[in-house]
């Protein structure tokens, strides 16, 4: 950490308490380490961790799925033109690709898609997007990952004689759009057991309903065979992981089955090309590879250019898929440069507050006139992770307007907080939306100072003036005999890991044998360490490291994931550091 930099809030490591009774219920065929980890995540029986496709919740539990399936089946059989309205994030892009690939496989011959542009047309099905859709002369609109709040646009579509089917997973407002059908597990009264489907999961379920309708009508025959929709699960896995939805058992099944397909030569060419260009082996892909290698490259299209490029990559076959993956990788490198510049500017602003002996606000509002509005969400996430405070980052959106993206911390519902600020100060916010952990909003540049003060005050009333300590939940210590490639591969394949089913995190004390900073704009820390309990030396890596660097010969308390490093075809275990505390 640079001299004079503000000090981040403290970190507390708490170890999960083992449940011996739960561990004993799991089969003895499981290694003891996995029994310990699974039981700490609520796994009690073999059925809980079995991730077979037949164990998915049945599609008929979704309200309106039958109605929507019948309507789309009618349109396919009539030869109507279908238009998919997607979204500019990875969930929306994968959902659009699933819809296009799936409907084509089901026999739709007249089919197109439209992805709103973040900078010009805004989010989801809105009047401006509807105008663009109307120009394509569709007979039926199908939304993917949006539409649950599109009352105005759906009403206008109805007036134009264009029926709309909504597939979404976001929470609805007080009123639902007057669509022909709404498939959303989170709509009031929907009995579907899993409320955590991503948008791509919802459209996948709908396609199974369409297939069932067409099967019952005798649509499929020797020259038009019934498609295996399981071939779309690689896209479903990517969108589910990218949207950071809760990995309940249903979602873990979708992701697990999708990863199996990604690892096969028949996996989606675009996903496999993106993995290769990121230096990941598609044949050994896990959920973390989708998170850290594929998702940023697809998101770069939506943040800097147009997500239609990302959808095109997911729809392409080779060699076009590889060419599009290269373009997405180029955009991602540009994104990293811009993001790094914005991050340094934000850090400088916070350092200036400390130098003037001004305490950091409870909630951080950041703005510069040269920031890129497509990257404010990324910046807010980075600063939230660093300072463990709610953060809203703003960028100019034209005509004296600012557009902001916010990220919250546990214990603060950010969307509700904005609602309370809007109630107290109705003149400040021009518009906002989102959920507990992430929001988007607009306000005039002239109102920024007043909003910043109101935001900090409101956050302080909920969380207090001092930021809460960051809590890391550890699965305990690993013994020296566990620091090997077998255990690293076992843990890597035991997932999929993600939200509410977290990747195993361990902690312990280590001797520092070597240390090195690597990288220029984005600094990483590479260590060579040995457990104080003995064993062989290990490589340890901390990406984007800004904390203290331990001296060679000292001890440090590390919190880490045990992972597999692949370099020039050679596999070895390594520690991925999450936290480091120098002990002297």
NORSULFEN-V53461 format. One record per pair of residues at least 24 apart in sequence whose ideal C-beta (glycine too) atoms are under 8 Angstrom apart, sorted by the first residue. I is the first residue (numbers start at 1). J is the second residue. D is the distance in Angstrom with one decimal. If there is no record, write none. Layout:
BEGIN
I,J,D ; I,J,D
END
This chain:
BEGIN
1,546,5.9 ; 1,547,6.0 ; 1,548,6.4 ; 2,351,7.7 ; 4,351,6.0 ; 4,354,6.8 ; 4,355,6.3 ; 5,347,7.1 ; 5,350,8.0 ; 5,351,5.5 ; 5,354,7.5 ; 5,546,7.9 ; 6,350,5.1 ; 6,351,6.2 ; 6,353,7.2 ; 6,354,4.6 ; 6,360,6.1 ; 6,387,7.6 ; 8,386,5.9 ; 8,387,5.7 ; 8,388,6.9 ; 8,547,7.9 ; 9,387,6.7 ; 9,388,4.6 ; 9,389,7.8 ; 9,466,7.7 ; 9,467,4.1 ; 9,468,6.9 ; 9,469,5.9 ; 9,470,6.1 ; 10,469,4.7 ; 10,470,7.3 ; 11,469,6.6 ; 11,470,4.7 ; 11,471,7.9 ; 11,472,6.2 ; 11,579,5.3 ; 11,581,7.6 ; 12,469,4.8 ; 12,470,7.1 ; 12,471,5.3 ; 12,472,7.1 ; 13,472,4.9 ; 13,474,5.4 ; 13,507,5.3 ; 13,557,7.8 ; 13,559,5.7 ; 13,579,7.0 ; 14,471,6.0 ; 14,472,7.1 ; 14,473,5.7 ; 14,474,6.9 ; 15,473,7.7 ; 15,474,4.9 ; 15,475,7.5 ; 15,476,5.2 ; 15,507,7.5 ; 16,40,4.5 ; 16,473,5.7 ; 16,474,6.8 ; 16,475,5.8 ; 16,476,7.1 ; 18,476,7.8 ; 31,490,6.5 ; 33,482,6.7 ; 33,487,6.9 ; 33,490,7.5 ; 33,491,7.8 ; 34,490,7.0 ; 34,494,5.7 ; 36,475,7.0 ; 36,476,7.8 ; 37,475,5.7 ; 37,491,7.8 ; 37,494,7.3 ; 37,504,5.1 ; 38,494,7.9 ; 40,475,6.4 ; 41,501,5.7 ; 41,502,7.5 ; 48,249,6.9 ; 51,249,7.7 ; 51,252,5.7 ; 51,253,4.7 ; 51,256,4.1 ; 51,257,7.1 ; 52,253,7.2 ; 53,230,6.7 ; 53,253,6.6 ; 53,257,5.3 ; 55,249,7.7 ; 55,253,6.0 ; 56,250,6.1 ; 56,253,5.5 ; 56,254,7.3 ; 57,192,6.6 ; 57,193,5.2 ; 57,194,5.8 ; 57,250,5.4 ; 59,205,4.7 ; 59,206,7.8 ; 59,208,4.9 ; 59,209,5.4 ; 59,212,7.8 ; 60,209,7.6 ; 61,191,5.6 ; 61,192,4.3 ; 61,193,6.6 ; 62,183,5.5 ; 62,185,6.3 ; 62,190,6.5 ; 62,192,4.9 ; 62,202,7.8 ; 62,205,6.1 ; 62,206,7.9 ; 62,209,7.9 ; 63,182,7.5 ; 63,183,7.3 ; 63,184,7.9 ; 63,187,6.3 ; 63,189,6.7 ; 63,190,4.5 ; 63,191,7.5 ; 63,192,7.6 ; 64,181,4.1 ; 64,182,5.4 ; 64,183,5.3 ; 65,181,8.0 ; 65,183,5.4 ; 65,205,6.8 ; 65,206,6.2 ; 65,209,4.6 ; 66,209,6.5 ; 66,213,7.9 ; 67,180,7.2 ; 67,181,4.4 ; 68,165,4.9 ; 68,167,7.6 ; 68,180,7.5 ; 68,181,3.8 ; 68,183,5.3 ; 68,206,5.8 ; 68,209,6.7 ; 68,210,7.9 ; 69,206,6.7 ; 69,209,3.4 ; 69,210,4.7 ; 69,212,6.6 ; 69,213,4.6 ; 70,213,5.5 ; 71,140,7.2 ; 71,163,7.2 ; 71,165,6.2 ; 71,180,5.8 ; 71,181,6.3 ; 72,103,7.6 ; 72,140,7.2 ; 72,142,7.1 ; 72,165,6.8 ; 72,206,7.6 ; 72,210,4.8 ; 72,213,7.8 ; 73,210,5.5 ; 73,213,3.9 ; 73,214,5.1 ; 73,217,6.9 ; 73,219,7.6 ; 75,108,7.7 ; 75,139,6.3 ; 75,140,4.9 ; 76,103,7.2 ; 76,106,6.1 ; 76,107,5.3 ; 76,108,4.9 ; 76,210,7.5 ; 76,214,6.9 ; 76,219,7.8 ; 77,107,7.9 ; 77,214,7.7 ; 77,217,7.3 ; 77,219,6.8 ; 79,109,6.2 ; 79,110,6.2 ; 80,110,6.7 ; 80,139,3.7 ; 80,140,5.8 ; 81,110,4.1 ; 81,111,7.3 ; 81,112,7.2 ; 81,136,7.7 ; 81,137,6.6 ; 81,138,5.1 ; 81,139,4.9 ; 81,140,7.5 ; 82,108,5.7 ; 82,110,6.8 ; 82,111,5.0 ; 82,112,7.5 ; 82,138,6.7 ; 82,139,7.2 ; 82,140,5.3 ; 82,142,6.2 ; 83,111,7.9 ; 83,112,5.3 ; 83,113,7.0 ; 83,114,6.3 ; 83,133,5.7 ; 83,136,5.8 ; 83,138,3.6 ; 83,140,7.2 ; 83,141,5.4 ; 83,142,7.2 ; 84,111,7.5 ; 84,112,7.3 ; 84,113,4.0 ; 84,114,7.1 ; 84,142,5.4 ; 84,143,7.8 ; 84,144,5.9 ; 85,113,7.7 ; 85,114,5.6 ; 85,116,7.6 ; 85,124,7.4 ; 85,125,5.1 ; 85,129,6.5 ; 85,133,6.5 ; 85,141,5.9 ; 85,142,7.1 ; 85,143,4.7 ; 85,144,6.9 ; 85,146,6.9 ; 85,147,7.2 ; 86,113,6.0 ; 86,114,7.1 ; 86,115,4.8 ; 86,116,7.7 ; 86,143,8.0 ; 86,144,5.0 ; 86,145,6.7 ; 86,146,7.6 ; 86,307,7.5 ; 86,311,6.8 ; 87,115,7.2 ; 87,116,7.1 ; 87,123,7.1 ; 87,124,6.4 ; 87,144,6.9 ; 87,145,4.4 ; 87,146,5.1 ; 87,199,7.1 ; 87,307,7.7 ; 88,115,6.0 ; 88,116,6.2 ; 88,117,7.0 ; 88,118,5.0 ; 88,123,7.8 ; 88,302,3.8 ; 88,306,7.8 ; 88,307,4.0 ; 89,145,7.5 ; 89,242,7.4 ; 89,243,7.3 ; 89,299,6.8 ; 89,302,6.0 ; 89,307,7.5 ; 90,238,6.8 ; 90,239,6.0 ; 90,242,3.6 ; 90,243,7.0 ; 90,295,5.3 ; 90,298,4.9 ; 90,299,5.9 ; 90,302,7.9 ; 90,310,7.5 ; 91,145,5.1 ; 91,198,5.0 ; 91,199,4.7 ; 91,200,5.6 ; 91,239,4.5 ; 91,240,7.8 ; 91,242,6.0 ; 91,243,4.0 ; 92,144,6.2 ; 92,145,4.1 ; 92,146,6.9 ; 92,199,6.2 ; 92,307,7.1 ; 93,239,7.5 ; 93,298,5.9 ; 93,301,8.0 ; 93,302,7.3 ; 93,307,5.3 ; 93,310,4.6 ; 93,311,5.0 ; 93,314,6.5 ; 94,200,4.6 ; 94,235,4.6 ; 94,236,7.1 ; 94,238,5.2 ; 94,239,3.3 ; 94,242,7.3 ; 94,314,6.4 ; 95,144,3.9 ; 95,145,4.9 ; 95,167,7.7 ; 95,198,7.7 ; 95,199,4.6 ; 95,200,4.0 ; 95,202,7.6 ; 95,203,4.9 ; 95,239,5.9 ; 96,144,5.4 ; 96,311,5.2 ; 97,235,5.3 ; 97,311,5.7 ; 97,314,3.9 ; 97,315,5.5 ; 98,144,7.8 ; 98,200,5.7 ; 98,203,5.4 ; 98,204,5.6 ; 98,207,7.1 ; 98,232,5.0 ; 98,235,4.9 ; 98,236,6.4 ; 98,239,7.7 ; 99,142,6.5 ; 99,144,5.5 ; 99,203,5.2 ; 99,207,7.4 ; 100,311,7.9 ; 100,315,6.1 ; 101,231,8.0 ; 101,232,6.0 ; 101,235,7.5 ; 101,315,6.8 ; 102,203,7.7 ; 102,204,7.5 ; 102,207,4.1 ; 102,210,8.0 ; 102,227,7.5 ; 102,229,6.1 ; 102,232,5.7 ; 103,207,7.3 ; 103,210,7.6 ; 105,227,3.7 ; 105,229,7.4 ; 105,231,7.9 ; 106,207,7.1 ; 106,210,5.9 ; 106,211,6.1 ; 106,214,6.2 ; 106,227,6.2 ; 107,214,7.1 ; 107,219,6.6 ; 107,224,6.1 ; 112,136,5.8 ; 112,138,7.4 ; 113,311,6.7 ; 115,306,7.0 ; 115,307,4.9 ; 115,308,4.8 ; 115,311,6.1 ; 117,306,5.7 ; 118,302,6.0 ; 118,303,7.2 ; 118,307,7.8 ; 118,373,7.9 ; 118,374,6.0 ; 119,373,7.0 ; 119,374,7.1 ; 123,440,7.7 ; 124,149,7.4 ; 124,150,6.1 ; 125,150,4.2 ; 125,153,4.7 ; 125,154,7.1 ; 125,164,7.4 ; 126,150,6.7 ; 126,152,7.4 ; 126,153,5.3 ; 127,152,6.2 ; 127,153,5.4 ; 127,156,6.1 ; 129,153,7.0 ; 130,156,5.7 ; 130,157,5.9 ; 130,160,8.0 ; 133,162,7.7 ; 134,160,6.3 ; 134,162,7.1 ; 138,162,6.2 ; 139,163,7.9 ; 140,164,7.8 ; 140,165,6.9 ; 141,165,7.1 ; 142,167,6.7 ; 143,167,6.0 ; 143,168,6.5 ; 144,199,5.8 ; 144,200,7.6 ; 144,202,7.9 ; 144,203,5.1 ; 145,169,7.1 ; 145,198,7.6 ; 145,199,2.8 ; 145,200,7.1 ; 145,202,7.8 ; 145,203,7.9 ; 146,170,7.6 ; 146,199,7.4 ; 147,177,6.7 ; 147,179,7.2 ; 147,182,7.8 ; 148,172,4.8 ; 148,173,7.7 ; 148,176,7.3 ; 148,177,7.2 ; 148,182,7.1 ; 148,184,5.7 ; 148,187,7.4 ; 149,173,5.7 ; 149,177,7.7 ; 149,433,7.4 ; 150,177,5.3 ; 151,175,6.1 ; 151,176,7.8 ; 151,177,4.8 ; 151,178,7.5 ; 153,177,7.9 ; 154,178,5.7 ; 154,179,5.3 ; 167,199,7.0 ; 167,202,4.7 ; 167,203,4.9 ; 167,206,5.6 ; 168,199,6.4 ; 168,202,6.8 ; 169,197,5.3 ; 169,198,6.1 ; 169,199,5.2 ; 169,201,7.4 ; 169,202,5.4 ; 169,245,7.6 ; 170,435,7.6 ; 171,435,6.7 ; 193,250,7.3 ; 194,248,5.5 ; 194,250,4.1 ; 194,251,6.9 ; 196,245,4.8 ; 196,246,4.1 ; 196,247,7.8 ; 196,248,5.2 ; 196,250,7.5 ; 196,251,5.8 ; 197,240,8.0 ; 197,245,7.2 ; 197,250,7.4 ; 197,251,7.1 ; 198,236,8.0 ; 198,239,5.3 ; 198,240,4.6 ; 198,243,4.3 ; 198,245,4.8 ; 198,251,7.6 ; 199,239,6.9 ; 199,243,7.1 ; 200,235,6.5 ; 200,236,5.2 ; 200,238,7.8 ; 200,239,3.2 ; 200,240,6.3 ; 200,243,7.7 ; 201,236,5.9 ; 201,239,7.5 ; 201,240,5.9 ; 201,251,7.0 ; 201,254,6.0 ; 204,229,7.1 ; 204,232,6.2 ; 204,233,7.6 ; 204,236,5.0 ; 204,254,7.6 ; 207,232,7.4 ; 230,257,7.0 ; 230,261,7.5 ; 231,261,7.0 ; 231,266,7.4 ; 233,257,4.8 ; 233,258,4.0 ; 233,261,5.5 ; 234,258,4.7 ; 234,259,7.7 ; 234,261,4.3 ; 234,262,4.6 ; 234,267,5.1 ; 234,268,4.5 ; 234,271,5.8 ; 235,268,6.0 ; 235,271,7.4 ; 235,314,6.4 ; 237,261,7.8 ; 237,262,6.8 ; 237,287,7.6 ; 237,290,6.9 ; 237,496,7.8 ; 238,262,8.0 ; 238,268,8.0 ; 238,271,6.0 ; 238,290,5.2 ; 238,294,6.1 ; 238,295,7.5 ; 241,287,5.1 ; 241,290,4.5 ; 241,291,5.7 ; 241,295,7.3 ; 241,496,7.3 ; 241,498,6.0 ; 242,290,6.8 ; 242,291,7.2 ; 242,294,7.7 ; 242,295,4.3 ; 242,298,7.5 ; 242,299,7.8 ; 244,498,7.2 ; 244,499,5.2 ; 245,499,6.6 ; 246,499,5.2 ; 246,500,4.3 ; 246,501,8.0 ; 247,496,6.5 ; 247,497,7.5 ; 247,498,4.2 ; 247,499,5.8 ; 247,500,5.9 ; 247,501,4.2 ; 248,500,7.1 ; 248,501,7.9 ; 252,495,7.9 ; 252,496,5.8 ; 252,501,6.5 ; 255,287,5.9 ; 255,496,4.3 ; 255,498,7.3 ; 256,495,7.8 ; 256,496,5.6 ; 259,285,6.1 ; 259,286,6.5 ; 259,287,6.8 ; 259,496,6.5 ; 268,314,6.4 ; 269,316,6.3 ; 269,317,5.4 ; 269,318,5.0 ; 269,321,3.8 ; 269,322,7.8 ; 270,313,4.1 ; 270,314,4.4 ; 270,315,7.3 ; 270,316,5.7 ; 270,321,4.5 ; 270,324,6.8 ; 270,325,6.6 ; 271,314,7.1 ; 272,321,7.7 ; 273,313,7.3 ; 273,318,7.5 ; 273,321,4.6 ; 273,322,4.5 ; 273,324,7.5 ; 273,325,3.8 ; 274,298,7.2 ; 274,313,7.1 ; 274,325,4.9 ; 274,328,6.7 ; 274,329,7.7 ; 276,322,7.8 ; 276,325,7.5 ; 277,322,7.7 ; 277,325,5.0 ; 277,326,6.4 ; 277,329,4.8 ; 278,329,7.4 ; 281,566,6.3 ; 284,564,8.0 ; 284,566,7.7 ; 286,492,5.5 ; 286,493,6.9 ; 286,495,6.2 ; 286,496,6.9 ; 286,497,8.0 ; 287,495,5.6 ; 287,496,3.9 ; 287,497,5.9 ; 287,498,5.7 ; 288,492,8.0 ; 288,497,7.0 ; 288,503,6.9 ; 288,563,8.0 ; 291,498,7.8 ; 296,332,5.6 ; 296,335,7.4 ; 297,325,7.3 ; 297,328,4.5 ; 297,329,5.7 ; 297,331,7.5 ; 297,332,4.6 ; 298,328,6.5 ; 299,335,7.9 ; 300,328,6.2 ; 300,331,4.0 ; 300,332,4.1 ; 300,334,7.4 ; 300,335,4.4 ; 301,328,5.9 ; 301,331,5.9 ; 302,374,7.4 ; 303,335,6.2 ; 303,372,7.8 ; 303,374,3.7 ; 303,375,5.8 ; 303,378,7.3 ; 304,331,5.4 ; 304,334,6.3 ; 304,335,5.8 ; 304,338,7.8 ; 304,372,7.4 ; 304,374,5.6 ; 304,375,7.9 ; 305,331,6.2 ; 335,375,6.7 ; 335,378,7.8 ; 336,521,7.6 ; 336,522,7.0 ; 337,521,7.0 ; 338,372,5.4 ; 338,375,5.9 ; 339,375,5.3 ; 339,378,5.5 ; 339,379,6.6 ; 339,382,7.6 ; 340,521,4.7 ; 340,522,6.1 ; 342,368,7.5 ; 342,371,5.4 ; 342,372,7.1 ; 342,375,6.2 ; 342,379,5.1 ; 342,393,7.9 ; 343,379,6.3 ; 343,382,5.7 ; 343,383,7.6 ; 345,371,7.8 ; 346,379,6.4 ; 346,383,5.9 ; 346,393,7.4 ; 350,387,7.6 ; 359,465,7.6 ; 360,387,6.9 ; 360,389,7.2 ; 360,467,7.9 ; 361,389,7.7 ; 361,452,7.7 ; 361,455,8.0 ; 361,456,3.8 ; 361,459,7.6 ; 361,460,7.8 ; 362,389,6.5 ; 362,390,7.9 ; 362,456,5.4 ; 362,459,4.2 ; 362,460,3.9 ; 362,463,6.0 ; 362,464,7.2 ; 362,465,5.7 ; 362,467,7.3 ; 363,389,6.1 ; 363,390,4.5 ; 363,391,7.3 ; 363,392,7.4 ; 363,455,4.9 ; 363,456,5.0 ; 363,458,7.2 ; 363,459,3.3 ; 363,460,7.5 ; 364,389,5.4 ; 364,390,7.2 ; 364,391,4.5 ; 364,392,7.3 ; 365,391,7.9 ; 365,392,5.2 ; 365,394,7.2 ; 365,404,8.0 ; 365,448,7.4 ; 365,451,6.8 ; 365,452,3.9 ; 365,455,5.4 ; 365,456,7.2 ; 366,391,6.8 ; 366,392,7.3 ; 366,393,4.7 ; 366,394,6.9 ; 367,393,7.3 ; 367,394,4.0 ; 367,395,7.4 ; 367,402,6.5 ; 367,404,7.9 ; 367,448,5.8 ; 368,395,7.7 ; 369,396,5.8 ; 371,395,4.0 ; 371,396,7.6 ; 373,397,5.7 ; 373,403,5.0 ; 376,403,7.1 ; 376,404,6.1 ; 376,405,4.2 ; 377,405,3.6 ; 377,407,7.2 ; 377,438,7.3 ; 377,440,7.9 ; 379,405,7.9 ; 380,405,5.3 ; 380,406,5.8 ; 380,407,4.3 ; 381,407,5.0 ; 384,408,7.4 ; 384,409,6.6 ; 386,546,6.9 ; 387,467,6.6 ; 388,467,5.0 ; 388,468,6.7 ; 388,469,7.7 ; 388,470,4.8 ; 389,459,7.5 ; 389,467,5.0 ; 390,414,6.1 ; 390,417,7.7 ; 390,459,5.5 ; 390,463,7.8 ; 392,439,7.5 ; 392,441,7.3 ; 392,455,6.6 ; 394,443,8.0 ; 394,448,6.8 ; 396,445,7.2 ; 397,442,6.8 ; 400,444,5.7 ; 400,445,5.2 ; 400,446,7.1 ; 401,430,7.1 ; 401,442,5.9 ; 401,443,7.4 ; 401,444,6.1 ; 401,445,7.0 ; 402,442,6.8 ; 402,443,5.6 ; 402,444,7.1 ; 402,445,5.4 ; 402,448,6.2 ; 403,440,7.3 ; 403,441,7.6 ; 403,442,5.4 ; 404,440,7.0 ; 404,441,5.0 ; 404,442,7.4 ; 404,443,7.4 ; 405,438,7.4 ; 405,439,7.3 ; 405,440,5.6 ; 406,434,7.2 ; 406,438,6.6 ; 406,439,4.3 ; 406,440,7.5 ; 406,441,7.1 ; 407,437,6.6 ; 407,438,5.7 ; 408,436,6.5 ; 408,437,4.9 ; 408,438,7.2 ; 408,439,7.9 ; 409,463,7.6 ; 409,467,7.9 ; 409,468,7.0 ; 411,462,7.4 ; 411,463,6.4 ; 411,468,6.9 ; 412,436,7.9 ; 412,459,6.7 ; 412,462,5.5 ; 412,463,5.9 ; 414,438,6.9 ; 414,439,4.9 ; 415,439,5.3 ; 417,455,7.9 ; 417,458,5.5 ; 417,459,7.0 ; 417,462,6.9 ; 420,458,6.2 ; 421,451,7.6 ; 421,454,5.2 ; 421,455,6.6 ; 421,458,5.5 ; 424,454,7.2 ; 425,450,7.2 ; 425,451,7.8 ; 425,454,5.5 ; 428,454,6.3 ; 472,505,6.5 ; 472,507,7.6 ; 472,559,5.4 ; 472,578,6.6 ; 472,579,6.0 ; 473,502,7.4 ; 473,505,6.8 ; 474,505,5.3 ; 474,506,6.1 ; 474,507,4.4 ; 474,559,6.2 ; 475,504,4.9 ; 475,505,6.0 ; 475,506,5.6 ; 476,506,6.5 ; 476,507,7.5 ; 477,506,6.2 ; 477,507,6.6 ; 477,508,4.2 ; 478,506,5.0 ; 478,508,6.8 ; 478,531,7.9 ; 478,562,6.6 ; 479,533,6.8 ; 480,531,5.3 ; 480,533,5.3 ; 480,534,4.9 ; 480,535,2.9 ; 480,536,7.7 ; 481,535,7.3 ; 482,562,7.4 ; 483,531,6.9 ; 483,535,5.4 ; 483,536,6.7 ; 483,538,5.7 ; 483,562,7.2 ; 483,573,6.1 ; 484,573,5.9 ; 485,564,6.9 ; 485,571,5.9 ; 485,572,6.4 ; 485,573,5.1 ; 487,562,6.4 ; 487,573,7.3 ; 488,562,5.0 ; 488,563,6.0 ; 488,564,4.8 ; 488,573,4.1 ; 488,574,7.7 ; 489,564,5.8 ; 489,571,7.8 ; 491,561,7.9 ; 491,562,5.8 ; 491,563,7.9 ; 492,563,6.6 ; 492,564,5.6 ; 503,561,5.7 ; 504,561,6.8 ; 504,562,7.4 ; 505,559,6.1 ; 505,560,7.2 ; 505,561,6.2 ; 505,578,6.4 ; 506,559,7.3 ; 506,560,6.0 ; 506,561,7.6 ; 506,562,6.6 ; 507,557,6.7 ; 507,558,6.5 ; 507,559,4.4 ; 507,560,7.2 ; 507,579,7.8 ; 508,532,7.5 ; 508,533,7.6 ; 508,557,7.4 ; 508,558,6.6 ; 509,555,5.7 ; 509,556,7.2 ; 509,557,5.5 ; 509,558,7.6 ; 509,583,6.8 ; 510,540,7.7 ; 510,555,6.8 ; 510,556,5.9 ; 510,557,8.0 ; 510,558,5.4 ; 511,553,7.7 ; 511,554,7.8 ; 511,555,5.9 ; 512,550,4.6 ; 512,551,6.9 ; 512,552,5.6 ; 512,553,6.7 ; 512,554,5.4 ; 512,555,7.1 ; 512,556,5.8 ; 513,537,5.7 ; 513,552,6.8 ; 514,552,6.3 ; 515,549,6.0 ; 515,550,6.5 ; 515,551,7.5 ; 515,552,6.0 ; 517,545,7.8 ; 517,549,7.1 ; 525,549,6.4 ; 525,577,7.3 ; 525,580,7.9 ; 527,577,7.7 ; 529,556,7.7 ; 529,558,7.2 ; 529,575,7.1 ; 538,573,6.6 ; 538,574,6.6 ; 538,575,5.9 ; 539,565,6.7 ; 539,572,7.2 ; 539,574,4.5 ; 539,575,7.2 ; 540,574,6.6 ; 540,575,3.9 ; 540,576,7.8 ; 540,577,5.6 ; 541,565,8.0 ; 541,574,6.2 ; 541,575,7.2 ; 541,576,6.1 ; 541,577,6.6 ; 542,576,7.8 ; 542,577,3.8 ; 542,580,6.6 ; 543,576,7.8 ; 545,577,7.7 ; 547,580,6.0 ; 548,580,6.9 ; 548,582,5.3 ; 550,580,6.8 ; 550,582,4.7 ; 551,582,7.9 ; 554,582,6.4 ; 554,583,6.9 ; 554,584,5.7 ; 555,583,4.4 ; 555,584,6.8 ; 556,580,5.5 ; 556,581,6.3 ; 556,582,5.4 ; 556,583,5.8 ; 557,581,4.4 ; 557,583,5.9
END
